[in-house]
Amino acid sequence: MNSEEPVRVARALIERHGVRAAAVADERALEARLAGNTAELDLWQSVQLAIAELRRTVPRRAA
């Protein structure tokens, strides 16, 4: 996994799922954990952090 992949995935989730993006990443992380897939778990945990950081730092669009 390259260091930019979690941010790319996070942006795609936010674009596709809006406010549910974090919940979708949580679900994927849980699925990976239950499957014992540590590589996928690492990715989704990084995506969770990237979503939180993007929401913290990116200005919201005017409604």
Secondary structure as UniProt FT lines:
FT   TURN            3..4
FT   HELIX           5..17
FT   HELIX           18..20
FT   HELIX           21..35
FT   HELIX           38..57
//
